[in-house]
Amino acid sequence: MKISLVSLCAVLVLSAFSVAQSSAVNAQPNTVLVGADGKCETAPDTALIQFNISTQADTAKDAYDQASKQAEATRQVLRANGIDPKTAEIGFFSVNPQYDWKNVKHKVIGYQVTTSVSLKLKDFSKIGPVTEQLADASVGESQSLSYTLDATEEAKGKAVADAYRRARASAQSLANASGRVLGELSYASVDTFENIRVLAPRTFHAKAAMTAQAPAPTEEFSPQNVTVTAHVNAVFSLK
C-alpha cells in the first residue's frame, strides 16, 4: 500500500512538472497566446441513398432466391439511370432462421435474408428517379436519403483561414490594450472538424403509392449545407 502511494505521488509530481514545462514553452516572454474557432459552410457534394433488401420464405434457399431477384432488380434500376452497379456498396449480409416462439421446441418456421445497400450519387438529378424506381420495383423495405461532403480540403482551408483571422484579431486587441505592437506569428497549431450536418433521413416506403406524375419528395428543395470547423492556437510576438 505504501509503495502504491509513493508511486502515485511520483506520477502527480511528474505530471505537474510536465504541465509547467509545457506552459513555459508556449508562454514565452513578450508573446501572446490566443485561440479561436473558424468555420466554413458549403453545399454538400454527395447524396447517400441507403436501403435494405429483406426477404422471408419457408426455406433458406427460397429466401436467398428472392433476395437475389431483388438485387437484380436493383442493378437494373441503376443501369437504367446510367449508374454502374459496382458503385453500390454492401454493408452486411445475413441469413437468419425464424422461430415459432409459441412452440416449446422453438421450431424453425422460416428464414430471413437481409442485406444493406448504400449508394453515393454526385448527380443529384438522379435521386428522384432512382428512389422512385426502386420503390416501384418493390426493392427494399425502406429508403433513406442524406447529404454529405466528400471533398473537404477546400472547406478545411477556408475554416482554418477564418480561425486564423479571428485569432489574430484577438491578439491585436490584446496588444492594443497593453500598449504594445503585435509582431509576427511565431507558432501555431490547427485542428479541423468535419461537422457533417446531413439532411434528416426521409423514409420512402416501397409499398407507398408513388405516381410518375408526382414530383419527387426532394424536388426543388436545396440540400442542407455542410459545416466544417477549425480551431487555431497561435503565438504572436509583442514589440
C-alpha positions in Angstrom: 0.0 0.0 0.0 2.9 2.4 0.8 4.6 1.6 -2.5 1.4 2.4 -4.4 1.0 5.7 -2.6 4.6 6.7 -3.3 4.2 5.7 -6.9 1.0 7.8 -7.2 2.8 10.8 -5.7 5.7 10.4 -8.1 3.2 10.4 -11.0 1.5 13.5 -9.8 4.8 15.3 -9.4 5.9 14.3 -12.9 2.6 15.4 -14.4 2.7 18.7 -12.7 6.3 19.2 -13.9 5.2 18.3 -17.5 2.4 20.8 -17.4 4.7 23.6 -16.0 7.3 22.8 -18.6 4.7 22.8 -21.4 3.3 26.2 -20.2 6.9 27.6 -20.2 7.4 26.6 -23.8 4.1 28.0 -25.0 4.1 31.2 -22.9 7.4 32.9 -23.7 8.1 36.4 -22.6 6.9 39.2 -25.0 4.4 36.9 -26.7 0.7 36.5 -26.7 -1.1 33.1 -27.0 -4.6 33.1 -28.5 -7.0 30.6 -29.7 -10.0 30.9 -32.0 -12.6 28.9 -33.9 -13.4 29.3 -37.5 -15.9 27.7 -39.9 -16.9 27.2 -43.5 -20.4 26.4 -44.7 -20.6 24.8 -48.1 -23.1 22.9 -50.2 -22.8 19.1 -50.0 -21.3 17.3 -53.0 -22.6 13.8 -52.3 -26.1 12.3 -51.8 -26.2 9.0 -49.9 -29.2 6.6 -50.6 -29.4 3.7 -48.2 -31.9 0.8 -48.2 -32.2 -2.8 -47.1 -33.1 -5.8 -49.2 -35.0 -8.2 -46.9 -36.9 -11.3 -47.9 -38.5 -14.1 -45.9 -39.5 -17.6 -47.0 -40.1 -21.1 -45.7 -36.7 -22.3 -46.7 -33.3 -20.6 -46.7 -32.9 -21.3 -50.5 -36.3 -19.6 -51.3 -35.4 -16.6 -49.2 -32.0 -16.4 -50.8 -33.5 -16.7 -54.3 -36.0 -13.9 -53.6 -33.2 -11.7 -52.3 -31.2 -12.4 -55.5 -34.2 -11.3 -57.6 -34.5 -8.0 -55.6 -30.7 -7.5 -56.0 -31.0 -8.0 -59.8 -33.9 -5.5 -59.9 -31.7 -3.0 -58.0 -29.0 -3.5 -60.6 -31.4 -2.9 -63.4 -32.7 0.3 -61.9 -29.1 1.6 -61.5 -28.2 0.7 -65.1 -31.3 2.4 -66.4 -30.1 5.6 -64.8 -26.6 5.3 -66.1 -25.1 4.2 -62.8 -22.6 1.3 -62.6 -23.9 -1.3 -60.1 -20.4 -1.7 -58.8 -20.6 1.8 -57.2 -23.3 0.5 -54.8 -21.8 -0.9 -51.6 -23.0 -3.8 -49.4 -22.9 -3.1 -45.7 -23.8 -6.5 -44.4 -25.5 -9.8 -45.5 -27.3 -12.1 -43.1 -29.4 -15.3 -43.2 -31.4 -15.8 -40.0 -33.8 -18.6 -39.1 -37.2 -17.5 -37.9 -38.6 -19.5 -34.8 -42.1 -20.2 -33.6 -41.5 -18.9 -30.0 -45.0 -20.1 -29.0 -43.9 -23.6 -29.6 -42.0 -25.2 -26.7 -39.5 -26.7 -29.1 -38.9 -23.4 -30.8 -39.5 -24.9 -34.3 -37.9 -23.1 -37.3 -40.8 -21.8 -39.4 -38.8 -19.8 -42.0 -35.7 -17.9 -43.0 -35.0 -14.2 -43.5 -32.3 -12.9 -45.8 -31.3 -9.3 -45.2 -28.6 -7.1 -46.8 -28.0 -3.4 -46.6 -27.1 -1.3 -49.7 -25.7 2.2 -49.9 -25.3 4.3 -53.0 -23.4 7.6 -53.4 -24.5 10.0 -56.1 -22.8 13.1 -57.3 -25.5 13.9 -59.7 -28.4 15.0 -57.5 -30.8 15.0 -60.5 -30.8 11.1 -60.3 -32.1 11.0 -56.8 -35.8 11.2 -57.7 -35.7 8.7 -60.5 -33.6 6.1 -58.5 -35.7 6.3 -55.3 -39.0 6.2 -57.3 -37.9 3.3 -59.5 -36.6 1.3 -56.5 -39.9 1.7 -54.8 -41.9 0.8 -57.9 -39.8 -2.4 -58.2 -40.6 -3.2 -54.6 -36.9 -3.3 -53.7 -36.1 -3.0 -50.1 -38.3 -2.2 -47.0 -37.4 1.5 -46.9 -35.0 4.1 -48.3 -33.3 6.9 -46.6 -31.6 9.9 -48.2 -28.9 12.1 -46.6 -26.3 14.5 -47.9 -22.6 14.8 -47.1 -19.3 16.3 -48.2 -16.6 14.1 -49.7 -14.2 16.8 -50.9 -13.4 18.6 -47.7 -9.9 20.0 -48.3 -11.1 23.4 -49.7 -13.6 23.8 -46.9 -11.0 22.9 -44.3 -8.6 25.5 -45.8 -11.3 28.2 -45.6 -12.2 27.2 -42.0 -8.5 27.4 -40.9 -8.2 30.8 -42.6 -11.3 32.1 -40.8 -10.0 30.8 -37.4 -6.6 32.4 -38.0 -8.2 35.8 -38.8 -10.2 35.6 -35.6 -7.1 34.6 -33.6 -5.0 37.4 -35.0 -7.8 39.9 -34.3 -7.9 38.8 -30.7 -4.2 39.1 -30.4 -4.3 42.6 -32.0 -6.9 43.7 -29.4 -4.7 42.4 -26.6 -1.7 44.2 -28.0 -3.6 47.5 -28.3 -5.0 47.2 -24.8 -1.5 46.7 -23.4 0.1 49.4 -25.4 2.3 47.0 -27.4 2.7 46.4 -31.1 1.7 43.0 -32.4 4.5 41.2 -34.2 4.9 38.2 -36.4 3.4 34.7 -35.9 5.9 32.5 -34.1 3.9 29.3 -33.5 0.5 27.8 -34.5 -1.4 24.6 -34.2 -4.5 23.6 -36.1 -7.4 21.2 -35.6 -10.1 20.7 -38.1 -13.5 19.0 -37.5 -15.9 17.9 -40.2 -19.3 18.6 -38.6 -21.3 17.0 -41.4 -24.9 18.1 -40.9 -26.8 15.7 -43.0 -30.4 16.2 -44.0 -32.5 14.3 -41.6 -33.2 11.0 -43.4 -36.5 10.8 -45.1 -38.0 7.3 -45.3 -39.7 6.2 -48.6 -41.7 3.0 -48.0 -41.6 0.7 -51.0 -45.3 0.0 -50.6 -46.3 3.6 -50.6 -48.2 4.8 -53.7 -45.9 6.7 -56.0 -47.1 8.1 -59.4 -44.9 9.1 -62.3 -46.7 12.5 -62.4 -46.0 13.5 -58.8 -42.6 15.2 -58.2 -40.0 13.5 -56.1 -40.2 14.4 -52.3 -36.9 16.3 -52.7 -37.8 18.2 -55.8 -36.9 21.9 -55.8 -35.6 21.8 -52.2 -31.9 22.6 -51.6 -29.7 20.1 -49.6 -28.7 21.5 -46.2 -25.2 23.0 -46.1 -22.3 21.1 -44.5 -20.2 22.9 -41.8 -16.5 22.3 -41.5 -14.9 23.9 -38.4 -11.3 24.5 -37.3 -9.6 25.6 -34.2 -6.3 27.6 -34.3 -3.9 28.2 -31.4 -1.4 30.9 -32.3 1.5 32.6 -30.6 2.4 36.1 -31.7 5.4 38.2 -30.7 4.9 41.5 -28.9 7.1 44.6 -29.7 
